[in-house]
């Protein structure tokens, strides 16, 4: 822990409360080097220094000095002891001339402007990208596009309801009324928002939400795992359309030893009553006795397709769970639990279907 001036005074470090001692000062008014041993047994040759996390140092007066922050020699025309601000530049703040960060800066590519719109940095901050100051830096670095155009003016106004905004190539969901949720559907729950037979349905887990949500894809009643819920119709339609090839990953517990040529058979295709079905990948996660845990990745969405494929090759499913839908992972989400997707997950879903 870095000690401040008060802490050193209580122990009589350099303060004059104990014994009337006052250290000699150098030409800059700082305590002169005495070659004393530091607090942790290291001879510093300077003031008493405390090593801190990250390689910076804090002296007995509470000053934090990182390697990049030491004063060093003054540049030509610079007063002695002045700090060289350029030495604090980082990769997030690349060295550029002052005109780059000028709020009146204009770029010929930057033609997007909505007179009555919302300032772009405010839209980004409200969407949860970062703080407004950090969003301004992103804009200045050319990392934000609106309708495909790079926007680097801090005062640019946009219409988040009509314009498409990307940050670092990822589309930003800017409509505040759009909802993106993930649920771990328990066994025994039907994959619909309501059920005429009165069985437990997905809507039971989001009954407190005012939005009209619908599910993205289905799982059969005896399968648990990840289902997405949203009111973004365009995204939902693309995620379920086979032409976009969004992959889903499943874990299945099956009986029997797994044959060596099973992977080849499943990748080549299995003949089902409604056509050939293929997996993108098949992996044996674990084998225990006469049972095995296998991982199946495929982009098809036909009814009961995983169960039918495995039964066709002689390994009927005992338990089945979907653990991934595109870039979204189930993780440790407990059955019956709902969570909101992160901004990155939503952006990755958009990218997966070309939005």
C-alpha positions in Angstrom: 0.0 0.0 0.0 1.4 3.4 -0.9 1.8 5.6 2.1 0.7 9.3 2.1 2.4 12.1 4.0 0.3 11.6 7.1 1.3 8.0 7.5 5.0 8.8 7.3 4.5 11.6 9.8 3.1 9.2 12.3 6.2 7.0 12.0 8.6 9.9 12.0 9.8 9.3 8.4 10.6 12.8 7.1 8.4 15.0 9.2 9.8 17.1 12.0 7.4 16.0 14.8 10.0 13.5 16.2 13.3 14.8 17.3 13.1 18.0 15.3 14.8 16.4 12.4 14.4 18.2 9.0 16.2 16.7 6.0 18.5 18.7 3.8 17.0 20.0 0.6 18.5 20.0 -2.9 18.2 22.8 -5.5 14.6 21.9 -6.3 13.5 22.0 -2.7 13.3 18.2 -2.4 15.0 16.1 0.3 18.6 15.3 -0.8 19.6 11.7 -1.5 21.2 10.2 1.6 21.8 6.6 0.5 19.4 5.3 3.3 18.0 1.9 3.1 14.4 1.8 1.8 11.3 0.5 3.6 11.7 -2.9 2.2 15.5 -3.2 2.8 16.6 -1.8 -0.6 19.1 1.1 -0.7 17.5 3.7 -2.8 20.0 6.5 -2.9 16.9 8.8 -3.1 14.0 9.5 -0.8 12.3 6.6 0.9 10.5 4.8 -2.0 7.7 2.3 -1.9 7.4 -0.1 -4.9 3.8 -0.3 -6.1 1.8 -2.6 -8.4 2.6 -1.9 -12.1 6.2 -0.7 -11.5 5.3 2.9 -10.4 6.7 4.3 -7.2 5.2 6.3 -4.4 7.5 8.4 -2.3 7.0 9.4 1.3 5.0 12.4 0.3 2.3 10.4 -1.5 3.5 11.3 -5.1 2.9 8.6 -7.7 5.7 8.3 -10.2 5.4 5.8 -13.1 8.3 5.2 -15.4 6.7 7.3 -18.1 5.9 10.1 -15.7 9.4 11.0 -14.5 10.4 14.5 -15.2 13.8 13.8 -16.7 15.7 16.5 -18.6 13.8 19.5 -20.0 13.5 19.9 -23.7 15.0 23.0 -25.4 13.0 26.0 -24.6 11.2 24.3 -21.7 11.5 25.5 -18.2 13.4 23.2 -15.8 11.2 20.6 -14.1 8.4 20.9 -16.7 6.6 17.7 -17.6 6.7 16.6 -21.2 3.1 15.8 -22.0 4.1 13.8 -25.1 5.6 11.2 -22.8 2.1 10.3 -21.5 0.8 9.3 -25.0 -0.5 5.7 -25.2 -1.8 3.4 -27.9 -5.3 4.7 -27.0 -4.1 8.3 -27.6 -1.7 8.1 -30.6 0.6 11.0 -31.3 -1.2 13.3 -33.7 -1.2 17.0 -34.2 -3.7 19.1 -32.2 -5.9 19.7 -35.3 -6.9 16.0 -35.2 -8.7 16.5 -31.9 -10.2 19.9 -32.9 -13.9 19.8 -32.4 -14.3 21.8 -35.6 -12.4 19.2 -37.6 -14.1 18.1 -40.8 -13.4 15.3 -43.2 -14.7 15.0 -46.7 -15.9 11.5 -46.0 -17.9 12.7 -43.0 -21.2 13.9 -44.6 -23.7 12.2 -42.2 -25.7 14.9 -40.4 -29.2 15.0 -38.9 -29.9 18.6 -37.8 -32.4 17.5 -35.1 -30.6 14.3 -34.2 -28.7 13.2 -31.1 -25.0 13.7 -30.8 -23.1 10.6 -31.8 -21.0 10.3 -28.6 -24.2 10.5 -26.6 -25.7 7.7 -28.6 -22.7 5.5 -28.1 -22.5 6.2 -24.4 -26.2 5.5 -23.9 -25.8 2.2 -25.7 -23.2 1.2 -23.2 -20.1 1.3 -25.4 -18.1 3.4 -23.0 -18.1 6.7 -21.1 -18.9 9.7 -23.2 -15.3 10.9 -23.0 -14.0 7.5 -24.2 -16.6 7.5 -27.0 -15.3 10.9 -28.2 -11.8 9.4 -28.4 -13.2 6.5 -30.5 -14.8 9.0 -32.8 -11.6 10.9 -33.1 -9.7 7.8 -33.9 -12.0 7.0 -36.8 -13.4 3.8 -35.2 -17.1 4.8 -35.7 -19.1 4.7 -38.9 -22.7 5.8 -39.6 -24.4 4.3 -42.7 -20.9 3.1 -43.8 -19.2 6.5 -43.5 -16.4 7.3 -41.1 -17.5 10.1 -38.7 -14.8 11.9 -36.9 -16.6 15.1 -35.8 -17.5 15.2 -32.2 -20.6 17.3 -32.8 -22.1 15.1 -35.5 -25.8 14.4 -34.9 -27.4 11.2 -36.0 -30.8 9.5 -35.9 -30.3 6.2 -34.0 -33.8 5.0 -35.1 -33.0 5.1 -38.8 -29.2 5.0 -39.2 -26.8 2.1 -38.8 -23.9 2.7 -36.5 -20.8 0.5 -36.3 -18.0 0.6 -33.7 -14.8 -1.2 -34.6 -16.7 -3.0 -37.4 -19.5 -4.2 -35.0 -23.0 -3.0 -35.5 -24.4 -1.1 -32.5 -28.0 -1.8 -31.3 -29.2 1.8 -30.9 -33.0 1.3 -30.5 -33.7 1.6 -26.8 -36.9 -0.5 -27.0 -35.2 -3.5 -28.5 -34.5 -6.4 -26.1 -32.1 -9.3 -26.4 -32.3 -12.0 -23.8 -30.9 -15.5 -23.2 -32.7 -18.2 -21.3 -31.6 -21.6 -20.2 -34.8 -23.5 -21.0 -35.4 -26.3 -18.4 -36.6 -29.8 -19.4 -40.4 -30.0 -19.5 -40.9 -26.4 -20.8 -42.2 -25.9 -24.3 -40.4 -23.6 -26.7 -43.3 -21.3 -27.3 -44.5 -18.0 -25.7 -47.8 -19.7 -24.8 -49.3 -23.1 -24.7 -53.0 -24.0 -25.3 -52.6 -27.1 -23.2 -51.4 -25.1 -20.2 -47.9 -26.5 -20.1 -45.0 -24.4 -18.8 -43.8 -22.1 -21.6 -41.0 -19.6 -22.2 -43.4 -16.6 -21.5 -43.6 -17.8 -17.9 -40.0 -16.7 -17.3 -40.4 -13.2 -18.8 -44.0 -12.4 -17.6 -42.8 -9.2 -15.9 -41.5 -7.7 -19.1 -43.7 -5.2 -21.0 -42.2 -6.0 -24.5 -43.8 -8.5 -26.9 -41.0 -11.0 -27.1 -40.6 -14.0 -29.4 -38.2 -16.9 -29.3 -35.4 -17.5 -31.8 -35.6 -21.1 -32.8 -36.9 -24.0 -30.8 -35.8 -26.9 -28.5 -38.0 -29.9 -28.0 -39.6 -30.3 -24.6 -37.1 -32.9 -23.3 -34.1 -30.8 -24.3 -32.7 -28.1 -22.1 -30.4 -25.2 -23.0 -29.9 -21.9 -24.7 -32.7 -20.1 -26.4 -32.7 -16.4 -27.4 -35.6 -14.1 -26.8 -36.0 -10.8 -28.6 -38.4 -8.3 -30.2 -35.9 -7.6 -33.0 -37.8 -9.3 -35.9 -35.2 -8.7 -38.6 -32.4 -10.3 -36.5 -34.5 -13.2 -35.4 -35.6 -14.1 -38.9 -32.0 -14.1 -40.2 -30.7 -16.1 -37.2 -33.2 -18.9 -38.0 -32.9 -18.8 -41.8 -30.7 -21.7 -43.0 -29.1 -19.6 -45.7 -27.1 -17.7 -43.0 -25.7 -20.8 -41.5 -25.6 -19.8 -37.9 -24.1 -22.6 -35.9 -25.5 -24.2 -32.8 -23.5 -26.4 -30.4 -25.0 -29.2 -28.4 -23.8 -31.6 -25.7 -25.4 -35.1 -25.7 -25.1 -38.1 -23.4 -25.3 -41.3 -25.5 -25.0 -45.0 -24.7 -22.2 -47.2 -26.1 -18.6 -46.8 -27.2 -18.1 -44.3 -29.9 -16.8 -45.9 -33.1 -13.8 -44.3 -34.8 -15.5 -43.8 -38.1 -18.6 -42.1 -36.6 -17.2 -38.6 -37.2 -16.7 -39.4 -40.9 -20.2 -40.8 -41.2 -21.8 -37.8 -39.5 -19.8 -35.2 -41.6 -20.6 -37.1 -44.8 -24.3 -37.1 -44.0 -26.9 -39.3 -42.5 -30.1 -40.2 -44.5 -33.2 -39.1 -42.6 -36.8 -39.3 -43.6 -36.7 -35.6 -44.6 -33.3 -35.6 -46.3 -29.6 -35.8 -45.7 -28.4 -34.3 -42.4 -24.7 -33.4 -41.7 -22.8 -32.1 -38.7 -20.2 -29.4 -39.0 -18.1 -31.1 -36.2 -18.4 -34.0 -33.8 -16.2 -34.5 -30.8 -16.1 -37.0 -27.9 -15.9 -34.9 -24.8 -15.7 -37.8 -22.3 -16.3 -41.5 -22.1 -17.3 -43.3 -18.9 -18.1 -47.0 -18.9 -20.9 -47.6 -21.5 -21.8 -44.0 -21.9 -20.2 -41.0 -23.7 -20.6 -37.3 -23.7 -20.3 -35.9 -27.2 -20.3 -32.4 -28.7 -22.2 -31.7 -31.9 -22.0 -28.5 -34.0 -24.4 -28.0 -36.9 -26.2 -25.1 -38.6 -29.4 -26.9 -39.5 -32.6 -26.3 -37.5 -34.9 -29.2 -38.5 -37.1 -30.6 -35.8 -35.3 -33.1 -33.4 -32.4 -33.2 -35.9 -29.7 -34.0 -33.3 -31.8 -36.8 -31.7 -32.7 -38.3 -35.1 -29.1 -38.2 -36.4 -27.6 -39.9 -33.3 -30.4 -42.5 -33.2 -29.8 -43.3 -36.9 -26.1 -44.1 -36.2 -26.9 -46.3 -33.2 -26.5 -43.8 -30.3 -29.9 -42.7 -29.1 -29.8 -39.6 -26.9 -30.1 -40.0 -23.2 -29.7 -36.3 -22.3 -29.4 -33.3 -24.7 -28.6 -29.6 -24.1 -27.8 -26.7 -26.4 -24.8 -24.8 -25.1 -24.2 -22.2 -27.8 -26.2 -20.3 -30.4 -23.8 -18.5 -32.8 -21.5 -16.3 -30.7 -23.7 -16.6 -27.6 -22.7 -19.1 -25.0 -24.8 -20.7 -22.3 -22.0 -20.5 -19.7 -23.1 -21.1 -16.1 -26.7 -19.8 -16.6 -28.9 -22.0 -14.5 -32.0 -23.7 -15.9 -35.0 -21.3 -15.8 -32.7 -18.2 -15.5 -32.8 -15.3 -17.9 -30.1 -12.8 -18.6 -29.6 -9.8 -21.0 -27.1 -10.2 -23.8 -24.0 -8.1 -23.7 -23.4 -5.3 -26.2 -20.7 -7.4 -27.7 -22.9 -10.5 -28.1 -25.6 -8.5 -29.9 -23.0 -7.0 -32.2 -21.6 -10.4 -32.9 -25.1 -11.7 -33.7 -25.6 -8.8 -36.2 -22.2 -9.6 -37.8 -23.1 -13.3 -38.0 -26.1 -12.6 -40.3 -24.7 -9.6 -42.2 -26.5 -6.8 -40.5 
